[in-house]
Amino acid sequence: MEVKSITKHVRVSPKKARDVARAIQGLPVSVALDILTFTPKKSAQLINKTLKTAIADAENNFSLDVDNLIVKEAVIGAGPTMKRHKPRARGSAGAIIKRTSHIFITLSEAPEAEARKKRVNVSKKVEA
């Protein structure tokens, strides 16, 4: 089972946020939370918030065990860009580009946990 969580229009550059997202991909949820907590970047806080949302969804909506979850994907997409202008010399204007991001996090159960569940379900069917 996969659980997805999305945060849109986050005011951080996608290029800066992708470095942090790559660090947590494929890790267990507890390790990913530790990494994000102690990473001194703005994007780490925003990704941490999205990850916690995904964990809460998995636990409350899908009744999954948090200890068996891993970060399957952590993708940062480009959001809309805000364009501003700053006055420059001789009546010209310099463009200021304020980038935004969309954060997509997908959690899934560890392969061992899924195999255990299938074995339990098969044994229940045999008993009935």
KALIN-V826137 format. One line per field, one symbol per residue. phi: phi as a letter, one per 30 degrees, with the letter a starting at -180 (. if undefined). burial: b if it has 24 or more other ideal C-beta (glycine too) atoms within 12 Angstrom, else e. A space follows every 10 residues. Layout:
phi->???
burial->???
This chain:
phi->.cbcbbbchd dbdddddddd dddcdicded dddddddccd bddddddedd dddddddddd dchcdddcdb ddbbcccdcd cdcbbbdbdh icbcdcccdb bcccbccbdd eddddddddd dddddddd
burial->eebbbbbeeb ebbbebbbeb bebbbebbbe ebbebbeebe eebbbbbbbb bbbbbebbee eeebebebbb bbbbbbbeee eeeeeeeeee eeeeeeeebb bbbbbbbbbb eeeeeeeeee eeeeeeee
